Amino acid sequence: MKLPALLLAALLLSQSWAFEFIIDGEWESEMMSDHVDHFDNRRIRRSPLASEEEEDFEAIRGSDITVKSYKVESRITSRFAHTTVKSSVVNSGPNAQSIGFNVQIPKRAFITNFTMNVNGITFIGSVKEKTVARNLYAQARARGKAAGIVRTNSQDMETFKTEVHVPPGSKVEFELHYQEMMQRKLGTYTHTLHIQPGRLVPQLQVDVYIFEPKGIKFVKTPSTLGEHFAGLTKVTHTKEKAHVVFKPTLQQQRKCDNCTESAVDGVFTVQYDVERETNAGELQVSNGHFVQFFAPSDLTPLSKNIVFVIDVSGSMWGLKMKQTVEAMKTILDDLTMDDYFSIIDFNHNVRCWSEELVPGTSISVAEAKKYIQNIKPNGGTNINEALLKAVRILLKALDQGLIDQRSVSMIILVSDGDPTVGEIKLSAIQKNVKREMREEISLFSLGIGFDVDFDFLERIAMENRGLAQRIFADHDASEQLKLFYSQVSSPLLRKITIGFPEDSVSDVTQNHFDKFFSGSELVVAGKLKSVGSNMLQSFTTASAATMDLTIDTEADLQELDTLLSQQQHSIAGFASRMWAYITINQLLAERSLAPTAAKKRKITQRIMGLAVEHQFVTPLTALLVESQDGPERLLADSPKDPKQGCCPGIGLPARTSVQFVSSKPPSQPTWAKLTPTQGPSQAKAPHVTVVENDPHFIVHLPKNNMDVCFNIDSKPGHILNLVSDPGTGIVINGQLVGGKKMKNNKLNTYFGTISIYSEDAGVKVVVRTSRIDLMEGKNNHSFSWAATAKLNLNRVKVAIEKEHKITVTIDDKISVMVLLHRVWKKHLFNVDFLGFYTPNDNQYSSQVHGLIGQFINEPEVKVFDVREGTEPEKKHATMEVKGNKLTVTRGWQKDYRNDKKHGSDVYCWFVHNSGKGFIDGHYSNYIVPDLDSFLPPL
């Protein structure tokens, strides 16, 4: 089937405007191609679209024309971009001529509108189903040619082309709109704009406005237009907003001082990332829709099991093979001791470097490099047997328990052609691989050049939890291969599900994901239901290297809309458009995998309905451009590219299985909460030991039915041992932090860090006021206080309650709680600090000690001779404990478990002089060198 190459023409006839529309080439019938296996019969040669068109691409085409202005504006709101390209052109020549308006746009973008004004006649676009649009514009019965999108052979772009034939002196104004969702790769969002006016322009300007409610981490503008324009791009950056402007003067546009040619010819690039909490997702609600972003970091990567499947048929000879080998050497060097791999190379035969997975040791990597270096391409292409062999190698390792059950298994296929040996029917290969595959394995397909059937590679990858990417066979093919691998080389999570409370949302996009790779981002969107609440919650579950985790996120239903209404350059209704964008792309992917014609038709109808409602030009819709004052009609269509797949997709097919869960916070031990009695400052007996404020110790002695308090006056930076138990291998230490400045000639100290370390379990939890670090062997994870989370390791459970507290439970026998206290940032003296709470029934061994641990083996305490003190409420008494007679004072301290602001009073006998006589030895005996240090014998 011939791809359409479409142009738009307007002819001046007898002083009046008339239009007719002819399609140069055959239209692909999307409505009729409902056969599931139709792609087996499509052997379409490379489109005859000439490469010379790419080389001398000009945004404005025509001789003797004057380009008055060329302006590009992009508005990016919460990763969703709306780009407008405008140009004003005058036919300054003596004759009628055609003026072209060409725009290169990202393949993943959807055109939303195109308008044109020709000598006062305005054409305005509207998106309709293709068949409807074609019928309407065909009824115009005018003369000329049609308008449309033509896919070029460039890597990431497609070209929108229009052409209008006008008399001398005519003024033409073009305006194109398109939208896309920014995709995060390797920790960066990259927004690209092709700026190729082809001539000097008096008013040439590019504006990019970014608004991210959570804050912008950085904004970069790489010199992709060339060093000629170094320093001309201006960036204004505040916490939430950024404005990037590129506005060269006529003189600055010249290739040289006296040149008439423009040096503006290339890609204008803006890169940025957003501020995010280390583990928390970002939930945004606007205009009756929600968008959940999830991009955790500071997690230990999962180990990988990879089988590389490399096409070494005759067509790979030369540069393709050389660059593949070069890339493979770099990729193999990236493997670690915890990774397992093998290599399969195939032509008409299938060979294995190793029949079994081997660890990524330096010796194995060196041997693998020698193997691929000696590959000599020849023969045919047996993709079917090569893929099946790769699957069987991975299945054998899984079945025999040779690899970590939490590791990630993947096949990476590199091929440049269609199968010619063995099973050559693409649908049969697809079914064979699907039948052998398990859900633990993903397939990634890399198609080199244009002879490969990329549609097939995309189908087989999507159906097996992977992605496909075209590698362009030019001088940087090796870099393209390495870049792709870098995006999948660091998996952080498996089996991710983002759920919501029951009856709170509907029409949720894909919310179950097989893997999350470092530097990427998962996005889920949907519609809100009327639930009578002003908050929306989400619950994310996932499996990490050594633990399972649950993270809660919440958002106010009105807050973002209020904020957006105050922004001049934000996108109104961005959440609803992003939901439609994601839904349509996922439906297009699902449509390409539809098992029956009936299923495909049903999906097609839904895509067309959404595309028309939200005015997106998709492979199933067209943009009908009509004049305001007459019957003239133009058509902009989006033909399918058989070499690029069905659509500007965003990856995996929609496997939506919305999980509705309860909105309860992570379960806490019963001791972790007080039961209120008469008022906020009163509580029942806490039955816990507490360390709070600067720091005040409240030791509960259940046998004596009393609480004893003491302070420790130490120095900032000192690490105090709270619990040290060699018998159970558990140590709990706290590091002091000082106040901002002295108060009453004294610098208060607080616990700024508390470490809970289980030597036997090999797990350490370090709680700071800024973050929470979890270490298990060589695996390090970091979490913020900004979200509620639950983490389940083999022997340790961690529950984080947003901006409030963390509970750590070891072997279901020992639990402690750390409470977070935030203070006003401008407070003259105080700083953020931590409180520590532990019950008295923790099952330590008889060897336990420490400032708190020593009282697990409760001493006998007698208090007598109660007498008046210096203040009526602070009576004095004598305490006998551990053979000492101490003068103690009746007072009270605070327990903040129920009321973090005011606390609840706990009455106690206060021991002076840093607990001297009540604790064993002197408090300085409890200072240890490190956060995981056990207390030496006193």
Secondary structure as the mmCIF struct_conf table of DSSP 4:
data_model
#
loop_
_struct_conf.conf_type_id
_struct_conf.id
_struct_conf.beg_label_comp_id
_struct_conf.beg_label_asym_id
_struct_conf.beg_label_seq_id
_struct_conf.end_label_comp_id
_struct_conf.end_label_asym_id
_struct_conf.end_label_seq_id
HELX_LH_PP_P HELX_LH_PP_P1 LYS A 2 PRO A 4
STRN STRN1 LEU A 11 LEU A 13
TURN_TY1_P TURN_TY1_P1 SER A 14 GLN A 15
STRN STRN2 SER A 16 ALA A 18
BEND BEND1 ASP A 24 GLY A 25
HELX_LH_PP_P HELX_LH_PP_P2 GLU A 26 GLU A 28
TURN_TY1_P TURN_TY1_P2 GLU A 30 MET A 32
TURN_TY1_P TURN_TY1_P3 VAL A 36 ASP A 37
HELX_RH_3T_P HELX_RH_3T_P1 HIS A 38 ASN A 41
HELX_LH_PP_P HELX_LH_PP_P3 ILE A 44 SER A 47
HELX_RH_AL_P HELX_RH_AL_P1 SER A 51 GLU A 55
TURN_TY1_P TURN_TY1_P4 ASP A 56 ASP A 56
BEND BEND2 ALA A 59 ALA A 59
STRN STRN3 ILE A 60 ARG A 61
BEND BEND3 SER A 63 ASP A 64
STRN STRN4 ILE A 65 THR A 77
TURN_TY1_P TURN_TY1_P5 SER A 78 ARG A 79
STRN STRN5 PHE A 80 ASN A 91
BEND BEND4 GLY A 93 ASN A 95
STRN STRN6 GLN A 97 PRO A 106
TURN_TY1_P TURN_TY1_P6 LYS A 107 ARG A 108
STRN STRN7 PHE A 110 VAL A 118
TURN_TY1_P TURN_TY1_P7 ASN A 119 GLY A 120
STRN STRN8 ILE A 121 GLU A 129
HELX_RH_AL_P HELX_RH_AL_P2 LYS A 130 ALA A 138
TURN_TY1_P TURN_TY1_P8 GLN A 139 ALA A 140
BEND BEND5 GLY A 144 GLY A 144
STRN STRN9 ALA A 147 VAL A 150
BEND BEND6 ASN A 153 ASP A 156
STRN STRN10 MET A 157 VAL A 166
TURN_TY1_P TURN_TY1_P9 PRO A 168 GLY A 169
STRN STRN11 LYS A 171 MET A 181
STRN STRN12 ARG A 184 LYS A 185
TURN_TY1_P TURN_TY1_P10 LEU A 186 GLY A 187
STRN STRN13 THR A 188 ILE A 195
BEND BEND7 GLY A 198 ARG A 199
BEND BEND8 PRO A 202 PRO A 202
STRN STRN14 GLN A 203 PHE A 211
TURN_TY1_P TURN_TY1_P11 PRO A 213 LYS A 214
STRN STRN15 ILE A 216 LYS A 220
TURN_TY1_P TURN_TY1_P12 THR A 224 LEU A 225
HELX_RH_3T_P HELX_RH_3T_P2 GLU A 227 PHE A 229
TURN_TY1_P TURN_TY1_P13 ALA A 230 GLY A 231
STRN STRN16 THR A 233 HIS A 237
BEND BEND9 LYS A 239 GLU A 240
STRN STRN17 LYS A 241 PHE A 246
HELX_RH_AL_P HELX_RH_AL_P3 LEU A 250 GLN A 253
STRN STRN18 ARG A 254 ARG A 254
BEND BEND10 LYS A 255 CYS A 256
TURN_TY1_P TURN_TY1_P14 ASP A 257 ASN A 258
BEND BEND11 GLU A 261 GLU A 261
STRN STRN19 SER A 262 SER A 262
STRN STRN20 GLY A 266 VAL A 274
BEND BEND12 THR A 278 ASN A 279
STRN STRN21 GLU A 282 SER A 286
TURN_TY1_P TURN_TY1_P15 ASN A 287 GLY A 288
STRN STRN22 HIS A 289 PHE A 294
BEND BEND13 ASP A 298 ASP A 298
HELX_LH_PP_P HELX_LH_PP_P4 THR A 300 SER A 303
STRN STRN23 LYS A 304 ASP A 311
BEND BEND14 SER A 313 SER A 313
HELX_RH_3T_P HELX_RH_3T_P3 GLY A 314 MET A 316
TURN_TY1_P TURN_TY1_P16 TRP A 317 GLY A 318
HELX_RH_AL_P HELX_RH_AL_P4 LEU A 319 ASP A 333
TURN_TY1_P TURN_TY1_P17 ASP A 334 ASP A 334
TURN_TY1_P TURN_TY1_P18 MET A 337 ASP A 338
STRN STRN24 TYR A 340 PHE A 346
BEND BEND15 ASN A 347 ASN A 349
STRN STRN25 VAL A 350 CYS A 352
BEND BEND16 TRP A 353 TRP A 353
BEND BEND17 GLU A 355 GLU A 356
STRN STRN26 VAL A 358 PRO A 359
HELX_RH_AL_P HELX_RH_AL_P5 SER A 362 GLN A 373
TURN_TY1_P TURN_TY1_P19 ASN A 374 ASN A 374
BEND BEND18 GLY A 379 GLY A 379
HELX_RH_AL_P HELX_RH_AL_P6 ILE A 383 ASP A 399
TURN_TY1_P TURN_TY1_P20 GLN A 400 GLY A 401
BEND BEND19 ILE A 403 ILE A 403
TURN_TY1_P TURN_TY1_P21 GLN A 405 ARG A 406
BEND BEND20 SER A 407 SER A 407
STRN STRN27 VAL A 408 SER A 415
BEND BEND21 ASP A 416 GLY A 417
BEND BEND22 VAL A 421 GLY A 422
HELX_RH_AL_P HELX_RH_AL_P7 LEU A 426 GLU A 436
TURN_TY1_P TURN_TY1_P22 GLU A 439 GLU A 440
STRN STRN28 ILE A 441 ILE A 448
BEND BEND23 GLY A 449 VAL A 452
HELX_RH_AL_P HELX_RH_AL_P8 PHE A 454 MET A 462
TURN_TY1_P TURN_TY1_P23 GLU A 463 ARG A 465
STRN STRN29 ALA A 468 ILE A 471
BEND BEND24 ASP A 474 ASP A 474
TURN_TY1_P TURN_TY1_P24 HIS A 475 ASP A 476
HELX_RH_AL_P HELX_RH_AL_P9 ALA A 477 VAL A 488
BEND BEND25 SER A 489 SER A 489
STRN STRN30 PRO A 491 PRO A 501
TURN_TY1_P TURN_TY1_P25 GLU A 502 ASP A 503
BEND BEND26 SER A 504 SER A 504
STRN STRN31 VAL A 505 SER A 506
BEND BEND27 ASP A 507 ASP A 507
STRN STRN32 HIS A 512 PHE A 517
TURN_TY1_P TURN_TY1_P26 SER A 518 GLY A 519
STRN STRN33 LEU A 522 LEU A 528
BEND BEND28 GLY A 532 GLY A 532
BEND BEND29 ASN A 534 ASN A 534
STRN STRN34 MET A 535 SER A 543
BEND BEND30 ALA A 545 THR A 546
STRN STRN35 ASP A 548 ASP A 556
TURN_TY1_P TURN_TY1_P27 LEU A 557 GLN A 558
HELX_RH_AL_P HELX_RH_AL_P10 GLU A 559 LEU A 564
TURN_TY1_P TURN_TY1_P28 SER A 565 GLN A 566
TURN_TY1_P TURN_TY1_P29 GLN A 568 HIS A 569
TURN_TY1_P TURN_TY1_P30 ALA A 572 GLY A 573
HELX_RH_AL_P HELX_RH_AL_P11 PHE A 574 SER A 592
TURN_TY1_P TURN_TY1_P31 LEU A 593 LEU A 593
BEND BEND31 PRO A 595 THR A 596
HELX_RH_AL_P HELX_RH_AL_P12 ALA A 597 HIS A 614
TURN_TY1_P TURN_TY1_P32 GLN A 615 GLN A 615
STRN STRN36 VAL A 617 VAL A 617
TURN_TY1_P TURN_TY1_P33 PRO A 619 LEU A 620
STRN STRN37 THR A 621 SER A 627
BEND BEND32 GLN A 628 PRO A 631
STRN STRN38 ARG A 633 ASP A 637
STRN STRN39 ASP A 641 ASP A 641
TURN_TY1_P TURN_TY1_P34 PRO A 642 GLN A 644
STRN STRN40 GLY A 645 GLY A 645
BEND BEND33 CYS A 646 PRO A 648
BEND BEND34 GLY A 651 LEU A 652
HELX_LH_PP_P HELX_LH_PP_P5 VAL A 658 GLN A 659
STRN STRN41 PHE A 660 VAL A 661
HELX_LH_PP_P HELX_LH_PP_P6 LYS A 664 SER A 667
HELX_RH_3T_P HELX_RH_3T_P4 THR A 670 ALA A 672
BEND BEND35 LYS A 673 LYS A 673
STRN STRN42 PRO A 676 PRO A 676
BEND BEND36 GLN A 678 GLY A 679
TURN_TY1_P TURN_TY1_P35 PRO A 680 SER A 681
STRN STRN43 ALA A 683 ALA A 683
BEND BEND37 LYS A 684 LYS A 684
STRN STRN44 VAL A 688 GLU A 692
TURN_TY1_P TURN_TY1_P36 ASN A 693 PRO A 695
STRN STRN45 HIS A 696 LEU A 701
TURN_TY1_P TURN_TY1_P37 PRO A 702 ASN A 705
STRN STRN46 MET A 706 ASN A 711
TURN_TY1_P TURN_TY1_P38 PRO A 716 GLY A 717
STRN STRN47 ILE A 719 ASP A 725
TURN_TY1_P TURN_TY1_P39 PRO A 726 GLY A 729
STRN STRN48 ILE A 730 GLY A 738
BEND BEND38 LYS A 740 LYS A 741
STRN STRN49 LYS A 743 LYS A 743
TURN_TY1_P TURN_TY1_P40 ASN A 744 ASN A 745
STRN STRN50 LYS A 746 LYS A 746
STRN STRN51 THR A 749 SER A 758
TURN_TY1_P TURN_TY1_P41 GLU A 759 GLY A 762
STRN STRN52 VAL A 763 ARG A 768
BEND BEND39 THR A 769 SER A 770
STRN STRN53 ILE A 772 GLU A 776
TURN_TY1_P TURN_TY1_P42 GLY A 777 LYS A 778
STRN STRN54 ASN A 779 PHE A 783
BEND BEND40 TRP A 785 ALA A 787
STRN STRN55 THR A 788 ASN A 792
BEND BEND41 ASN A 794 ARG A 795
STRN STRN56 VAL A 796 GLU A 801
TURN_TY1_P TURN_TY1_P43 LYS A 802 HIS A 804
STRN STRN57 LYS A 805 ILE A 810
TURN_TY1_P TURN_TY1_P44 ASP A 811 LYS A 813
STRN STRN58 ILE A 814 HIS A 821
TURN_TY1_P TURN_TY1_P45 LYS A 825 LYS A 826
BEND BEND42 LEU A 828 PHE A 829
STRN STRN59 PHE A 833 PRO A 839
TURN_TY1_P TURN_TY1_P46 ASN A 840 ASP A 841
TURN_TY1_P TURN_TY1_P47 SER A 846 GLN A 847
STRN STRN60 HIS A 849 HIS A 849
BEND BEND43 GLY A 850 GLY A 850
TURN_TY1_P TURN_TY1_P48 LEU A 851 ILE A 852
HELX_RH_3T_P HELX_RH_3T_P5 GLY A 853 ILE A 856
BEND BEND44 ASN A 857 ASN A 857
HELX_LH_PP_P HELX_LH_PP_P7 GLU A 858 GLU A 860
STRN STRN61 VAL A 861 GLU A 871
TURN_TY1_P TURN_TY1_P49 PRO A 872 GLU A 873
STRN STRN62 LYS A 874 VAL A 881
TURN_TY1_P TURN_TY1_P50 LYS A 882 GLY A 883
STRN STRN63 ASN A 884 ASP A 895
BEND BEND45 ARG A 897 ASN A 898
TURN_TY1_P TURN_TY1_P51 LYS A 900 HIS A 902
STRN STRN64 SER A 904 VAL A 911
HELX_RH_AL_P HELX_RH_AL_P13 HIS A 912 GLY A 915
STRN STRN65 LYS A 916 LYS A 916
TURN_TY1_P TURN_TY1_P52 GLY A 917 PHE A 918
STRN STRN66 ILE A 919 ILE A 919
BEND BEND46 ASP A 920 GLY A 921
HELX_RH_3T_P HELX_RH_3T_P6 TYR A 923 TYR A 926
STRN STRN67 ILE A 927 VAL A 928
BEND BEND47 PRO A 929 ASP A 930
TURN_TY1_P TURN_TY1_P53 LEU A 931 ASP A 932
HELX_LH_PP_P HELX_LH_PP_P8 SER A 933 PRO A 937
#
